[in-house]
Amino acid sequence: MTEQIVVVAAALRDARADGRGGPVTERLLAARRSAPPELAGRWELPGGKIEPGEQPEAALVRELREELGVRAEPVERIPGTWELKPGYVLKVWTARLVEGEPEPLEDHDELRWLSAEEIWDVDWLPQDRPAVMETARRMESPALD
């Protein structure tokens, strides 16, 4: 059996007040791909491949630092493993932003914070949709993990 390459992604969540005295709204960070050409313009959860010998949570922290320039903390693994393409699988963790403001530094040209009501306003990569669906379901909970 061929070993699968594991890609980790973050359901990077944040809670913000609306500034008008309304309730705190939980948001999810979406990243628009700039490359490769077949993925450009579509949206994904940020992350990347695990390096040999690297633990998934460490890979997630590294990828978020490289791609977004932030320090984040993995919180909880979202149940499920999703096939990206033959030989590649996606595993997703919820993550909390610890330090920095996300910027599209690598592989992305735009970032967008989405509320639960806005999650389907972007054109997600088909491979990410099941993970986003599970994340959206969890966002309906009033507490941040």
C-alpha positions in Angstrom: 0.0 0.0 0.0 1.3 3.4 -0.9 1.8 5.8 2.0 -0.5 8.8 1.9 0.8 12.4 2.1 -1.1 14.1 4.9 -2.1 17.8 4.4 -3.1 19.6 7.6 -5.4 22.6 7.6 -6.6 25.0 10.2 -10.2 26.0 10.8 -8.7 29.2 12.3 -11.4 30.7 14.4 -11.8 34.1 16.0 -14.5 35.8 18.0 -15.2 39.5 17.5 -17.8 41.9 18.8 -19.6 43.8 16.0 -18.6 47.2 17.6 -22.2 48.2 18.0 -22.9 46.5 21.3 -24.2 43.4 19.5 -23.3 39.8 20.3 -19.8 38.3 19.8 -19.7 36.6 16.4 -17.4 33.6 15.7 -15.6 33.8 12.4 -13.6 31.4 10.2 -10.6 32.4 8.1 -10.7 31.5 4.4 -7.7 31.9 2.1 -7.9 32.3 -1.7 -5.3 30.3 -3.6 -3.0 32.2 -6.0 -1.3 29.0 -7.3 -1.1 26.5 -8.9 -3.2 27.7 -11.8 -5.8 24.9 -11.5 -6.5 26.0 -7.9 -6.1 29.8 -8.3 -9.1 31.9 -7.3 -10.7 29.2 -5.2 -10.9 29.3 -1.4 -9.5 26.9 1.2 -8.7 26.4 4.8 -5.0 27.5 5.2 -2.4 24.8 5.8 0.0 22.5 4.0 1.9 19.2 3.9 3.4 17.5 6.9 7.2 17.2 6.6 8.9 13.9 7.2 9.1 13.2 11.0 6.9 16.2 11.8 3.9 15.9 14.1 0.6 17.1 12.5 0.0 19.9 15.1 3.6 21.1 14.6 3.1 21.2 10.9 -0.1 23.2 11.3 1.7 25.8 13.5 4.6 26.0 11.0 2.3 26.3 7.9 0.3 29.1 9.5 3.5 31.0 10.4 4.8 30.5 6.8 1.6 31.2 4.9 -0.1 33.8 7.1 2.7 35.2 9.4 0.8 34.3 12.6 1.3 32.2 15.6 -1.6 29.9 16.2 -2.4 27.1 18.6 -4.1 23.9 17.5 -7.2 23.3 19.7 -9.1 20.2 18.5 -9.0 17.8 15.6 -12.1 17.9 13.5 -13.3 14.3 13.0 -12.8 13.1 9.5 -10.1 12.6 6.8 -10.8 13.9 3.3 -9.2 12.8 0.1 -7.7 15.8 -1.8 -6.3 13.8 -4.8 -4.9 10.3 -5.1 -2.3 9.8 -2.4 -3.1 13.0 -0.5 -5.5 13.3 2.5 -6.7 16.4 4.4 -6.9 16.5 8.2 -8.3 19.6 9.9 -7.9 21.1 13.4 -9.6 24.0 14.9 -7.0 26.6 15.8 -6.9 29.7 17.9 -5.0 32.8 16.8 -2.3 33.6 19.5 -0.3 36.4 17.9 -0.3 38.5 14.8 -2.8 39.5 12.1 -3.1 37.1 9.2 -1.7 38.2 5.9 -1.5 36.3 2.6 2.2 35.7 2.5 2.5 32.5 0.5 0.2 30.6 -2.0 -2.7 33.0 -1.3 -3.7 36.5 -2.6 -6.6 37.3 -0.3 -7.9 36.3 3.2 -11.4 36.7 4.4 -12.9 36.3 7.9 -16.4 34.7 7.5 -19.2 34.5 9.9 -21.3 31.3 10.0 -23.8 33.1 7.7 -21.1 34.0 5.2 -19.2 30.7 5.0 -20.8 29.7 1.7 -20.3 33.2 0.1 -16.9 32.1 -1.2 -16.1 29.5 -3.9 -14.4 26.7 -1.7 -12.2 24.1 -3.3 -14.4 21.0 -3.7 -11.9 19.0 -1.6 -12.3 21.5 1.4 -16.1 21.6 1.3 -16.7 18.6 3.6 -14.3 19.9 6.2 -15.8 23.4 6.0 -19.2 21.9 6.4 -18.1 20.1 9.6 -16.5 23.3 10.8 -19.6 25.4 10.1 -21.7 22.9 12.1 -19.3 23.3 15.1 -19.4 27.1 14.8 -23.1 27.0 15.6 -22.0 26.2 19.2 -21.9 29.4 21.3 -18.5 28.6 22.8 -15.2 28.9 21.2 -13.3 25.7 21.7 
